[in-house]
């Protein structure tokens, strides 16, 4: 295989890595197993202290024309690593992966096909399967689909949908148009683990997006992962959410009423993260889920119930009723559609 020129590069895959030497090889193998391979794989090592660079060097030896390694001398964070990879990307399309997640073989083929069919769309996305550390399935995301069919969703339709559901776009299950993501400046690092979700919503509302109700990636749930660490400090999480809320309120891309709705939904999402491991993080539940002293007392009481599965279910019900994060009708439709597993192909205008 000869070195590719910039004219040969159609799809760039970017993987940020920090101390994931045990997983990076599997993530790269999954990219290489794609029915439509990426033309370049850019690994941004964010000052790892484990054996990551040795593992990556071995991968480069096997695929010298395909894998590019960029190194940070100091740890700058996952978002900075993604942005660095984006500045280096030469493809018309770009995929932002994770060192510990795994793509399914048809992800790139399916997403690029949708983007070719709908050149107006900024990105195309599918669904992810949540798996634990041992690979056992825990569930699926998004919890509420924007549509039950493989569709292009135009900006005006997206602006209507976002008032009933959002969080449809999972970065690891998406392919973006490189020029579009660069046009908004990439990801805002000050938004922390919320940065990619915010940027994806911006693009969807400006240009529209494609969605297919099929699982195209596995998202490994790591209690020590970036999003969970970012949400582990209630004070920091609230500060970031409030900053994004203000940004949304001043951005005409978003519907006027979405700013407060966004804040409620992310409070719910952070509370859901607090319920992943035992014992529950009651500090997060109190600060993020409690709208009043009564709320906080109720959440503390529910957290003490046993068994833990009953406690978790009742807390989620309480949070849903109090924060109203999404349309329960859409959640139910998604549940039924997944059970029936019979998506149709249409276009939403």
C-alpha positions in Angstrom: 0.0 0.0 0.0 1.5 3.4 -1.0 1.2 6.6 1.0 -2.2 8.3 0.3 -2.3 11.8 -1.0 -4.9 14.3 0.3 -6.9 13.7 -2.9 -7.1 10.0 -2.0 -8.4 10.6 1.5 -12.2 10.3 1.8 -12.7 9.2 5.4 -10.6 10.1 8.4 -11.0 8.2 11.7 -9.8 10.0 14.8 -9.2 8.2 18.1 -8.1 10.0 21.2 -6.2 7.8 23.6 -5.2 8.2 27.2 -4.0 5.1 29.1 -6.1 2.7 27.0 -3.3 0.5 25.9 -5.4 -2.5 26.8 -8.2 -1.5 24.4 -6.7 0.6 21.6 -5.7 -2.4 19.5 -9.3 -3.8 19.5 -10.7 -0.4 18.5 -8.2 -0.2 15.6 -9.0 -3.8 14.5 -12.7 -2.9 14.4 -11.9 0.1 12.1 -9.9 -2.1 9.9 -12.7 -4.7 9.7 -15.1 -2.1 8.3 -16.7 -3.0 5.0 -15.7 0.5 3.9 -12.3 1.2 5.5 -11.1 4.6 6.7 -8.4 6.1 4.5 -6.5 7.3 7.5 -6.6 6.5 11.2 -5.3 9.4 13.4 -4.5 8.4 16.9 -4.0 11.3 19.3 -2.2 10.0 22.4 -2.9 12.5 25.2 0.3 11.9 27.3 -0.4 8.3 28.3 1.6 6.8 31.1 0.8 3.2 30.4 2.0 1.0 27.5 -0.2 2.9 24.9 2.5 4.3 22.8 4.3 0.9 22.5 1.0 -0.7 21.4 0.3 2.1 18.9 3.9 1.8 17.5 3.2 -1.9 16.9 -0.1 -1.0 15.1 1.8 1.5 12.9 4.4 -1.2 12.0 1.6 -3.3 10.7 -0.2 -0.4 8.8 2.4 2.3 8.2 0.5 4.0 5.4 -2.8 4.1 7.3 -2.1 4.9 11.0 -0.8 8.3 12.0 0.2 9.0 15.6 0.1 12.5 17.1 1.4 12.8 20.7 0.8 15.4 23.4 3.6 16.0 25.9 1.0 16.9 28.6 -2.5 15.6 29.2 -4.9 18.1 27.6 -8.1 16.1 27.8 -10.2 14.1 25.3 -11.8 17.1 23.6 -8.5 18.8 23.0 -7.3 15.5 21.5 -10.4 15.3 19.2 -9.8 18.9 18.1 -6.1 18.2 17.4 -7.1 15.2 15.3 -9.7 17.3 13.4 -7.1 19.9 12.4 -5.0 17.0 11.0 -7.8 15.2 9.2 -7.6 15.2 5.4 -10.9 13.4 4.6 -14.2 14.8 3.4 -15.8 12.8 6.1 -14.6 12.3 9.7 -15.3 9.8 12.4 -14.6 10.5 16.1 -14.0 7.2 17.9 -12.9 6.2 21.3 -10.0 3.9 22.3 -12.3 1.6 24.4 -15.3 1.4 22.1 -15.9 -0.8 19.1 -17.5 -0.1 15.7 -19.6 -2.6 13.9 -18.4 -3.6 10.4 -21.1 -1.7 8.4 -21.0 1.6 10.3 -19.0 3.6 7.7 -20.7 2.1 4.7 -24.1 2.9 6.1 -23.3 6.4 7.2 -21.5 7.5 4.1 -24.2 6.0 1.9 -26.7 8.2 3.7 -24.5 11.3 3.4 -24.1 10.7 -0.3 -27.8 10.4 -0.7 -28.5 13.5 1.3 -25.7 16.0 0.6 -27.5 18.6 2.6 -27.0 16.7 5.9 -24.1 17.6 8.2 -23.8 14.1 9.7 -25.3 10.6 9.7 -25.8 8.6 12.9 -27.0 5.2 14.1 -27.5 3.6 17.4 -25.1 2.2 20.0 -25.3 -0.9 22.2 -24.2 -0.3 25.8 -21.9 -3.0 27.1 -20.2 -3.5 30.5 -16.6 -4.3 31.1 -17.1 -7.9 30.2 -19.0 -7.2 27.0 -22.5 -8.0 28.3 -25.3 -5.9 26.8 -26.9 -3.3 29.1 -29.2 -1.5 26.8 -29.3 0.8 23.8 -29.1 4.5 22.9 -30.7 6.8 22.1 -33.5 5.9 24.5 -35.9 7.8 22.3 -35.3 7.8 18.5 -35.9 10.9 16.5 -37.7 8.6 14.0 -38.3 4.9 13.7 -37.2 4.9 10.1 -34.0 5.5 8.2 -34.4 9.1 7.3 -33.0 12.5 6.6 -34.3 15.0 9.1 -34.3 18.5 7.8 -33.4 21.5 10.1 -37.0 22.7 10.6 -38.1 19.2 11.6 -35.1 18.9 13.9 -36.0 22.1 15.6 -39.5 20.8 16.3 -38.3 17.4 17.5 -35.7 18.7 19.9 -38.5 20.1 22.0 -39.8 16.6 22.7 -36.6 14.5 22.5 -32.9 14.9 21.9 -29.6 13.1 22.6 -30.2 11.2 19.3 -26.6 11.6 18.1 -24.0 9.4 19.7 -20.6 10.5 18.5 -19.1 7.0 18.3 -22.0 6.0 16.0 -21.8 9.0 13.7 -19.9 10.2 10.6 -19.6 13.9 10.0 -18.8 16.1 7.0 -15.4 17.5 7.9 -16.0 21.0 6.5 -19.3 21.3 8.5 -17.7 20.3 11.9 -14.8 22.6 11.1 -17.1 25.5 10.2 -18.4 25.6 13.9 -14.8 25.5 15.2 -14.9 21.9 16.2 -15.6 21.1 19.9 -15.7 23.7 22.7 -13.2 22.2 25.2 -14.8 24.4 28.0 -17.9 22.2 27.7 -16.1 19.1 28.8 -17.8 15.8 28.1 -20.8 17.8 26.9 -18.9 19.3 24.0 -19.5 16.7 21.3 -23.2 16.5 22.1 -23.6 20.2 21.8 -21.7 20.5 18.5 -23.8 17.6 17.1 -27.0 19.4 18.0 -25.8 22.6 16.5 -25.0 20.9 13.2 -28.3 19.0 13.1 -30.3 22.2 13.7 -28.4 24.1 11.0 -28.1 21.6 8.3 -30.2 18.6 9.2 -29.0 15.0 9.8 -29.5 11.4 8.8 -30.5 8.7 11.3 -30.8 5.0 10.9 -32.4 2.8 13.6 -29.7 0.2 13.6 -26.9 -0.6 16.0 -23.5 0.4 14.5 -21.2 0.6 17.6 -20.7 -0.7 21.1 -20.2 1.8 23.8 -18.3 0.3 26.8 -19.6 1.7 30.1 -16.6 2.5 32.2 -17.1 3.8 35.8 -13.8 5.6 35.4 -14.6 6.9 31.9 -14.4 10.5 30.8 -18.1 11.3 30.9 -18.6 9.8 34.3 -15.5 11.6 35.7 -16.8 14.8 34.3 -20.2 14.3 35.9 -18.8 13.1 39.3 -18.4 16.6 40.6 -21.9 18.2 40.9 -20.5 21.8 41.2 -18.4 21.5 38.0 -21.2 19.7 36.2 -23.7 22.4 37.1 -21.3 25.1 36.1 -20.8 23.5 32.6 -24.5 23.0 32.1 -25.3 26.6 33.1 -22.6 27.8 30.6 -24.1 25.8 27.8 -27.6 26.9 28.8 -26.5 30.6 28.4 -24.8 29.8 25.1 -27.9 28.1 23.7 -30.1 31.0 24.8 -27.9 33.4 22.7 -27.6 31.1 19.7 -30.5 31.6 17.2 -29.9 28.1 15.9 -31.8 26.7 18.9 -35.5 27.2 19.6 -35.9 29.9 22.3 -37.5 27.5 24.8 -34.7 24.9 24.5 -32.2 26.4 26.9 -34.1 25.6 30.1 -35.2 22.2 28.6 -31.6 21.4 27.8 -30.5 22.1 31.4 -33.3 19.8 32.8 -32.4 17.0 30.4 -28.7 17.1 31.3 -29.5 17.1 35.0 -31.5 14.0 34.4 -28.6 12.4 32.4 -26.1 13.2 35.1 -28.4 11.7 37.7 -28.7 8.6 35.6 -24.9 8.3 35.7 -25.0 8.5 39.5 -27.2 5.3 39.5 -24.8 3.2 37.5 -22.7 1.8 40.4 -23.5 0.9 44.0 -23.8 2.6 46.3 -25.6 5.4 44.4 -24.0 8.8 44.4 -26.5 10.5 46.5 -24.6 13.8 46.5 -25.1 14.1 42.7 -28.8 13.0 43.0 -29.4 15.7 45.6 -27.7 18.5 43.8 -28.7 17.6 40.2 -32.1 16.1 40.7 -33.4 18.1 43.6 -35.5 21.1 42.6 -36.5 21.7 46.2 -35.8 20.4 49.7 -38.7 18.0 49.3 -37.2 16.6 46.2 -33.8 16.1 47.9 -35.4 14.4 50.8 -37.4 12.1 48.6 -34.4 11.1 46.5 -32.4 10.3 49.7 -35.2 8.2 51.0 -35.6 6.3 47.7 -31.9 5.7 47.5 -32.0 3.8 50.8 -34.7 1.4 49.6 -33.8 -2.3 49.0 -33.3 -4.1 46.7 -31.2 -1.6 44.7 -33.0 -2.5 41.5 -36.3 -1.3 43.0 -34.6 1.8 44.4 -33.1 2.7 41.0 -36.4 2.2 39.2 -38.3 4.4 41.6 -35.6 7.1 41.5 -35.8 7.2 37.7 -39.6 7.4 37.8 -39.3 10.3 40.3 -36.7 12.1 38.2 -38.8 11.6 35.0 -41.9 13.1 36.6 -40.0 16.0 38.2 -37.6 16.9 35.4 -39.7 15.8 32.4 -36.5 15.1 30.3 -38.1 13.6 27.2 -41.3 12.5 25.6 -42.5 9.3 27.2 -44.5 8.6 24.1 -41.3 8.7 22.0 -39.6 6.4 24.5 -42.5 3.9 24.3 -42.5 4.1 20.4 -38.8 3.4 20.4 -39.2 0.5 22.8 -42.0 -1.1 20.6 -40.0 -0.5 17.4 -36.9 -2.1 18.8 -39.0 -5.1 19.8 -40.6 -5.4 16.4 -37.3 -4.6 14.6 -38.8 -3.6 11.3 -37.6 -0.1 10.3 -38.9 1.4 7.1 -37.0 3.8 4.8 -38.4 7.3 4.2 -37.3 10.9 4.2 -38.6 13.5 6.6 -38.8 17.1 5.3 
